[in-house]
Amino acid sequence: MKNILIVLLFIQGCFIPPLLCAKETHVMLLNSYHQSMLWEEDIYRAIKEVLPKENRLHVENMDTKRIPYDSHYEKYLYNTYKHKYLNNKPDLIISSDNNAFDFLRKYHDELFTGIPVVFCGVNFFNAAQIADHPLFTGVEEMFDVRATLDSALVLHPKTEHVFVINDFLPTGKAWAATIKEELKDYQVNVSFAGEWSMETLLQHIEQLPEHSLAILGPYFRDSTGQFFTTEESVKLFSATSVPIYALLDFNLGHGVVGGNLISGFYQGKTAAEIANRILKGEQVKNIPVLKKGANRFMFDYQQLDRFDLLDKPLPKNSIIINEPYSFYAEYKLLVWLVISFISILSLIIILLLMNVMKRKQIEKALHHAHESLEKNFALVAQQNKELAEMDRLKDEFLANTSHELRTPLNGIIGIAESLVAGATGKLDKKTSANLLMIAQSGKRLATLINDILDFSKLKHHEIELQLKPLSLHSIVKVVTNLNQALASQKNLVLINNITSGLPAVYADENRLQQILYNLLGNAMKFTEQGNITLSAEIIDNKEMKVSIKDEGIGIAEEKLATIFKSFEQAEGSISRQYGGTGLGLAVTKKLVSLHGGKIWVESCLGMGSTFIFTLPLSKEQEETVAPPVLPDELSPVVNEIQAPSFYEEIQTIAPYSGNASKILIVDDEPVNLQVLHNYLSLQNYSILHAGSGQEALKFIEEGFRPDVILLDVMMPHMTGYEVTHTLRKK
């Protein structure tokens, strides 16, 4: 969890501040006409879709379709924008169509100095128009009247006359001139609308020859000055008997047949993409004007049906709108999925039918297999029963054997300690050291036997606690005092932070000592030097939480889940350093559970460990008793941890002489050193002892040259193999 929080904080630091500090950019869209017109609406919709959300898009409508664009209106717009944007200039301007483009070319340096301009929908663009405007770029509007007429002539092969409809506004005039130039080499008769009223224009269309069609360019105002929306003008023209083809996509769907149409949406989309590049820091001079067409062949199904053109060939990849509903067309993928599913299902049914005959044979084989399995299950059940009985007998054997070993072993320990204490008179130092080793080895064996007995009893629920109010401070004080000598030998400091003023716990006196002794011994075993701290605190006035914290080797994370299992240790290898059976913590956990408490460990490899357990608080005052003492097996006359260092004893007994054969004994176990010394000293050898591989190498580096080396394989820090390898290299 800690690692996940660090990663999340890193991600927050890397990515969230830039988002919070993102600058809002101001983009102005300058329309030649009005946003309510379909062409301008498509451009606006595309720009809004492409620009990032943090960009503020503001629209200015010059409205030059409704309002005559003369010098007076131009001056009015100039003054309006000058006042409006004096202190609120946009970061970028997008212009649509020619009037806005021409206005910006004329007044850009006065009104919008240094502001980049992206234009779209500009007819008849010439690079010379922006030669003096390095901050201008955009996309050119290119209509293709030849492609529209060619497709119309395929649909109407008998066509003899083509009539071009346009108004006499600047754009309409420019389109008419271009169309006239483009169609001059066609074999059909081409004529153009005059500067007429709408009524006269409609009459002229109705009077066209029989095999005629019309091509519609820009038309927004007639000769009387009346303004027409796209829907209004197209509706009037399509009411005639002449098929009407168009050049702009917003005319489609209102009565025109179709054609190769310019897309206002694509013009706006391309302009917005260029604007994004500029806002991200790209230089305008590095973005050329795009001259690729934004045209698509599009047709209206209803108009094709009206003029009996549904069976006629349309250009490749044509888009048809207003097609009647078709379930297959709407759900084509679903239909094929259903067909595929039915086909697969049919195939499965066929395969199943083909296997009917084999099924009877398989059923017979299964019947025989079932009988065999029943026999095997019965055999397994019997074997499980036998294994359970063997497990019970094993536990019983271990318990009985351990119990039988305990009596003579206690006798050996007691006799050895009584001899050291002077029961038969004062002994020499060498004899005392050997007797102390006998007692120490006996105690280690007794501890193992006690663990096995307790584990067996706990497993079979045979331990009954003698619960009473106890002073935790007093119990801990006794356990730490008993371990003080051994702690001093390892440069360990035992710190008891448990005060005498804490409430009494409700526990079994002997078992609580056993829990503390196991946990403290475990901490001392895996800590080379430093502090071991015991502390306690009250939780919710119901229980006491006891902590034993060391500064030892720690426990790997993957071992934390198994540390309290039987015969488990956090560390183990051929160079095993710490010994033990792995039963101590398992017994401790079960004893804590019997008290109604919990135990757990918090540790990090190389950072030490903290073992924590809880005990219930007593509802009564603690009994006034003498300070608790250890059980007999833990409180001998001469306690192991109060004895002098055995290795030091051996060293003082076994000096070596330069005249006899020299033997170097290397073993981390003092008892083994003493046994070998006792045997070899009878033969008059000069003997030197080393308690580790490093110490043996140090003796040799200092000049000692033994005739024989007796070397233990399993030792802490450096194995016997590693010592041999180092010696061979030298």
N, C-alpha and C positions, 0 to 999 in steps of 0.2 A: 504493500500500500504506500509505503514511504517513497519507493522509487517511482510509482505512478504519479504521486503528487509533485515530485520534482520535475517529471516530464511535462505535466500540465502547466506548471509555473513557467517552464522554459518556453512552451508554445505560446503562453499568454504574453510573455515578454517580447517574443519575436514578432508576433503577428497582430495582436490586438492594438498596441499603440499606433501603428501606421493607419489602422482603420479609423481609430478615433480622431486622428489628426488629418484625415483625408480632406483636401481643400475642395469646396464646392465650386464648380466652374459654371459660368453664365454663358449660354449659347443663345444667340438671337436668330430667329428664322424670319427673313424679310420676304414676304409673298408679293409678287406683282399684282395678284388678284386678291381674292378673299378666301379665307380658310373654309368657308361653307361650300365652296365649289368642289366637285368631286376630285378634280385633278389636284388641287391644293390639299384636299383632305387626305388623299392617298400619300402625297409627299410627307405631310405631317405625321401620319400614322407610321410610315417607315422610319422616319428620323427618331420618333419617340421609342420605337421598338429597338433600335440599334444603339442609341446613346446610353451610357451607363446611368444608373438611377441617381447617382450623386450629381449629375449635370442638371442644372436648372434651365429648361427650355422656355424661351419667351418668344411670342409670335407678334410681328408687326405686319398688318395688311395694308398694302398701298391701294387696293381695291380699284385698279385702273380699268376694270371691265365695266363697272357701274358708273365711275366718275371719269370724265374725259381727261386724259393725261396731257394737259397743255402746260405752258410755261408758268402759269399762275398756280396750278395745282402742284407742280414740281417745286416751286418756291415755298409753297405752304408746307410741303413735306420736309423740305430742307430745314426751315425754321423750327418746325415741330421736333424733329429728331435732334437738332442742335441743342435745343433747350432741354429735352428729355434725357439725353445721354451725355450732358456736359460733365457730370461727376459720377456717372454710373455706366461706364462703357463695358460692353460684353467682352468675354475672352475670345470669342470666335463668332463669325457671322456666316449663316447659310442663306443663300439667295435662291429663289425659284423664278424661272422664266426671265424673259429679256428685259422688261421694264425695270425690275429690281436690279438686274445685272448692270444695265446702263446707268442707273441712278448711282450705284456704288462706284462705278468707274469714274463718274464725274465728281462725286463729293467725298470719296473715301478718305483722301488725305486731309480734308478739313474736318469731317465729322468723326472719323474712326481711325485716327492715325495709329499705325502699328498693329492694327487688328487684322488677323488673317481672314480671308474670305473664301468660302467654298460655294461654287455656283452649280445649279442643275437646271434642266429644262430650257437651256439656251439654244435657240434656233440659229442656224447659219453662223456658227461660231468661227472666228478667225483668230489665229494666234497673235496677230498684230494688235488685237483689241486689248490684250493684257501685257503688251510688251513693256509698258511703263508702270506696271503694277506687279512687282515681284511677290506680293503676298496673296495673289489670286491663283486659284486652281479649282478644278471641279470636273463635271461630267457633261458632255455635249448631248443635246437632244437631236436625234437623227431619225426622221420618219422615212419610210420606204414605200412610196406610192406605187412604184413599179411592181413590187411583190404583191401588194394588195390587188392591183388591177389584174396581174397575171392569174392569181387564184380566182378572181371573179370571172375572168374570161373562160377558165376551165369549167366553172359551174354554169356559165351562160354562154355557150359556144356561138350562139347566133347574134351576139351583141353587135350592134352597128353604131351606137351612140353612147358616149360617156359624158355625164354632166357633173361638174365639180362645184360643190357648194362651199362658200366661205363668206365671212363678213369682211368689212373694209376697215377694220382696226389694223394697226401696224403689223401685228402677227399674222392676221388673216391675209393681208396683202402680200406679205413676204412668202407665206406658204403658197399662195396662188401663183406667184412668179416662179417658184421652184417647181411646182407641179407642172406648170406649162412647159418648162424646159425639159423635165423628165419624160413627158409623154409626147413630145413632138414627133418622134419617129414611129408611133403606133399607127396601124392601118385603120383604126376606128376613128370616127369623128369625135373630137373632144371640144366641149364648150364650157364656159365659165359663167357663174351667176353674176349679174350686174349689181349695182348699188341700189337695190330695190327694197321695198317694204316687205314684211313677212307675207302679207296677203298676195302680193304680186309674185313673190318667189314660189309660193305653193302652187299658184295657178300655172306658172311656167313648168314646174315639175310634172303636173298632171297632163300637160300638153306635149310632153316629150314623145318621140316616135315609139312604136310598139317595142322594138328590141333595144331598149335603153336601160342603163343602170346609172346610179349616182355615187359619187365619192364625196364624203363629208369631211371637210377640214374644220378649223376653228370657227364657231359661229355663236356670238353672244349678243350682238346688237344689230338691228336692221337700220335702214336709211333714215327712219323717223327718229332714231335714238332710243327706241324701246329695247330694254335689256331682257334677255332670255337665259334661263338656266339651261344646263345640259339636258336635263330631263324634259323641259318644256320644248326646246327646239327639236330634239330627236323625235319626240312624240308626234309633233306636227309633221315632220318630214316622212316618218314611217307610216302615217295615215294615208299617204298616196299609194298608188299601185306600182310604183317603181321600187325595185330593191335598192336599199341604201347600204353602202359599204363605208367603213370608217378608218381613221388613222390613229385614233386615240382610244385607249382601253376603257375610259370612263363613259364612252358613248354606248358600250356594249350592255345589253340587258334592257335597253329602253326602246328598241325597235330596229336597230341596224342588224344586218346579216352577220357581219364580222369583217375580218381582214388581218393584215399584218400590223398589229397595234403597238403604239408606244405605251409603256407602263409608267405611270406617275410614281407608283410604289417603288419600282426598281430604281428610278432616278433618285428618289429620296434616300433609299437604302444605300446606294453607292456614295452619295454625297455624305451621309452620316458616317460611313466607314472611313472616308478620307478625313473627316473632322476628328474622328477618334485618333487617327495616327498623328495628327497635328497636336492635339491636346496631350498626347503622351510624349511630345518632345521632338517629333520628326520635323525637319525643316521643310517649309513649303516648296522651296526651289527643287527639292529632291522628289516631289510628287507631280508627275506630268498630268496634263488634262486627259481624261479618259474619253476616247471617241468610239468605243465599242457600242453597238446598238443595244437598246433595252426593249426589243420588240419580240412579240410572240404571236403566232397565228391563233386567233380565237374566233369562235363562231357561236351564234345563238341557235339552239336546237329548234325553238319555236319558229324563228324566221326561216330556217332551212326547210322546215315542214310546210310553212306558208307558201313558199315558192317552189315546192316539189323538188328539193335539192338533197334529200336525205340519202339517195342512192348514188349521188355524184361523189367523185374522189376529192378528198380534202388534202391539204399539204400534210406532210409527215409531222407527227408530234403535235397536231392541232389540239387545242383545248376547246371543249364544247360545254357550254353552260345551259342550264334549264332543261337538261335531259329528264324524261319521265322516270319515275322511280322504278328501279329494277332490283328485285331481291338478290339476284345473282351478282349484279354489279356491286351492290352495297355490301354483301357478305360473301364475296368470292372466296376469300381465304377460309371462312367458316365452312362454306359448302364443300370445299376440297378436303378440309380436315374431317368432316363427317363422312365423305366418300371414302377417304383413306381409312378412317376408323372402322367403317362397315366392312371394307375389304379385308383389313387385318383380322377383324372379328370372324369373318367367314373362313379365313384361312385357319384360324385357331380351331374353329368348330370342326373343320375337315380333318385337321391333325388329331383332334380328340376322338373323332369317329374312327380314324385309322388305328388308334391305340386301344380301342375297346377290347379287341381280342387279346392284346398283350396284357390287359389289366387283370384278367382272370389268372394268367400265369404268375403275374406279380403278386396277386392276392395269396396264391398258394405258397409262394416263396416267403411272403410276409408272415403267413400263419406259422410256417416252420421257424422263421426267425423269432416270432413272438414266443413260441414255446422255449426256444433256446435262451431268449432274454430273461424269461421268468426263472429259468434254472440259474442263470448267472446272477440275477437279482437276489435270489435266495442264498446263493453262495456268498455274494458280497455282504449281505446282511449278517450271515453267520460269521464271516471274517471280521466285520466291524464289532460284533459282539465279543469275539475272541480278543481283538485288539483292545477294546475297552477293559476287559478283564486283565489283560497283560499290563495295561497302563496302571490299573488299580494295584496289581501285585507289585509293579515297579515302585510306585509311590510308597506302598507299605514296606517294601524291602529297604528303600532308602531311609525311611523314617526309623525303622527298627534298627538298621545297621548304624545310623547316625547316633541313635540313642545309646546303643551298646558301646560305641566308640567313645562317647562322651565321658562315661564314668572312669575308665582307665586313663583317659587323656587328662582329665582334671587331677587325677592322682599324680601323673607325671609332672604336671605343672606345679602342683602344690609341693611335692617333694623337692623339685629343683629349686623353687623359690625359698623353701625353708632351709635348705642347705646353704644357699647364698646368704640368708639372714643369720646364719651361725648356729643352726640347730645342733650340729655335731662338732662345733668348734670353728675357729677362724680358718678360712681357706686362703690359699695363695691367689694372687690376682689372675693368673692364667686359668686356674680351675674355676674361679668365679665367673670369668668371661664365658667359658664353655657352658657352664650351667645356665647362665642367663640366655645363651643362644638356644639351649634346649627348651627353656621356658617360653622364649619368644616364638620359636617354631610351633610349639604346642598351642600357643594362643591363636596363632594364625589358622592352624587347623581347627581349633575350637570355634573360631568365628565362622569358618566355612560350614562346619557342622550345624551351628546355630541357624545360619541362613537357610540351610536345606530343611531343617526341622520346622522353622517358622514358615517357610514357603509351602511345605506340605500341609501344615495346619491351616494356613490361610486358604489354600486351595480347597480344602475339605471343610472349611468353615468351623474349625475346631477351637479357635481362639476366642475366649470370652474376656472382655475388658473389665477391669476393676475401676470403674469411673468414680472420681471424686474431685472436689475443687482443689486446684494446684496453683502454686505461684510459678509462673513461667520464668521469672527472673532467677529464682533459686535453682531451678532445674538447669537452665542455661549456664549458670555460674559453675556448677559442678562439672558439666560436660566440657566447658572451655578450660577449666583448671586441669582436668585429666589430660587434655591434648596440648597443654602449654609447652611441655618439654620437647615433644616432637616438632611442634611449630617453630620453636627456637632453633632447632637443628637445621631447618629449611629456610631460615631467615623470613619466617612468616609472623605477622602480627595479628593476633586474634582480638577483635574489638567487639565488646558486648554493649550495644546501645539500648538494651532492654532494661527499663527502669523497674524498680521494686513497687512503684505506685500503680502499676497496671492492674486491672481486675483479674480475678482468678479464672483459669480455663477449666473446663470440665473434661478430664482426660484420665487415662491410666498412667500412673507414675512411671512404671518400668518401660512401658511401650513408648511413652513420650521421650524418655531418655534414649531409647533405641532409635527413634526417628531422628533426633538431633545428632546422636553419635554418627549415624550413617551419613547424614547430609554434611556434617562438618568434616568427617573423615574423607568423604568424596571430594569436598572443596580443597582440603589439604593435599590429597593425592595428586590432583591435577593443577596445582599451583606451585611454581618453583620459588617465588618470592613475592612479597607485597602484603596487602591487607586482606583479611577475611572478616567481614562485618556482619553481625547478627543484629536485627532490628525487628520491631513489632509495632502494629498499629491496630486500633479498634475499627471495625467496619459495621456501620449501622447499629451499634450497640447490641449486636447479636453474635459476632464472632471475632476472633483474633487472627490477624494476618501476620505470619512470621516469615521473614526473609533472611536468607543466608547468601551473601554476595561475595564472590571471590574475584581475583584478578588473574585467573589462570588461562589455560589454552583455549577456553571457549568450546562451543559445540556447533558443528556445521548445521545449516538450516534444514537440510534434508534428513538429519538425524533426530531433530526435535520430536518428531511424531512417534519415534520408537524407543526413546531413551528409557522409558519406564517399563518396557517389556522385559520378560524374563530372559536372562542370558544375553542381554544387549549391552554394548558399550559404544560410546561415541567414537572410539579410536581403536584401531587394531591393525597389526602387520607383523612381519617377522622380527622387526626390531621393537616389539611391544614394550612399552616403558612402564606401564602403571599397574599391571596385574589385576586381580579380582576376577570373580565368577560372573558378574553381571546380574546377581540376584539382589544386591543391596537396595537398589532403587525400586525394584519390583516389590520387594517386601515393604519398603517404606510407603509406597503408594497405597498398598492394600491396608496397612495400619492406619494411614490417614483417613482412608475411606471408611474404615470401621468406626472411627471417631465422628463420622458425619461431615468430614472436611474434604477439601480439594487440594491437589498439588499440581504445580506446573513449573516450567522453567522458561526463563527469558535469557537468550544468549546470542552472541555473535562470535564467529570464529576468530580467535586471536584477541578478543576483547573481554574475556571473562564470562562468568555465568552467575545468574541469580535464581536460586531455587526458592519457591514460595509455596507455603501451605497454610491452610486455615484450620482453626479449631473452634468449637462452640464455647461461648462464655458461660461461666457457671452462674446459676441464679442464686447460689448461696455463697457465703463468705468462705475463704479458704481455711482449711483446718490448721490449728496451731500445732505444728509438728516440727521435729528436728530437721535440719537441712537434709534433703534426700541424698542417699548414697547409691552407688552403682550396685547392680546385682553381683553375686559372688564371682561369677565368671569374668566380670569386668573390673573387679577391685582386688587383685591379689596383693600379697604382702609387698612384693617388689613388682611394680607395674612396668610394663614394657617401655612406655614412653618416658619413664623416669630413669631408665638405665643409661649408662654412658654409651657413646657411639661405639658399636662393635667393631667397626672398621679400624677405628683408632686403637682399640685393644689389640687387634690382630697385628697391626703395624708395629706396636711396641714389643710384641712377643717375637716377631719374626725378622730380626735384622739379618742381613746376609753377610757372609764372609767371602773374601776374595780367593781363598784356598780351595774350597769345596766346589763341586759342580753347581752351576747357577741355574735356578728354575724361576721363571716369571709366571705367576698365576694371575690371570685376568678374568674377573667375574664381578658383576654388580651386586651379587647376593652374599652378604657377610657370612652366612651359615656355610655356604659352599666353600668360601675361602678358608674357613676354620677347619672344615672336614679334610680338605686337601692338605692343609698345613699339618694337621695332626698326623696324617699318614706319612707324608714325605719327611717330616722332621725326624722320624725314627731312623731314617737312612743317612743322616748327617749331611743333607743337602743345604746349600745356601739359598734361601727362599725370599723372593720379593713379591709383594702383592700390589695389584692395581685394581681400583674399583670401577674403571671404565676404559674404553678403548683409547680415549684421548690421553688419559694418564699413563697408559702403557707406552704410547708413542713418545710421550714426554721423557720417560725414564731412558728410553733408547737414544733419543736425541741428546740427552745429557751424558751419554757415554756408557751406559750399562749394556753389556753384551751377554745375554743369557745363553746357556747351552740348550735349554728346552723352554718352549712357551706353551703353557696350558691355557687355551683361549675359549671362553664361552661364546656361543654363536649369537644368542639373543641377549642384547644389552641395549640400554637407552642411548639415543643420539648417534651411536656408531656401532654397527654389528661386528661380530667376529670376522665375517667375510670382508668387510670394508677395512678392518685393521690389517688382515693378511694381505689384501691387495696393496695397501699403502706401503707395507714393509717390503713386498716383492719389488715395487717400483724403485725403492731406495737401494 
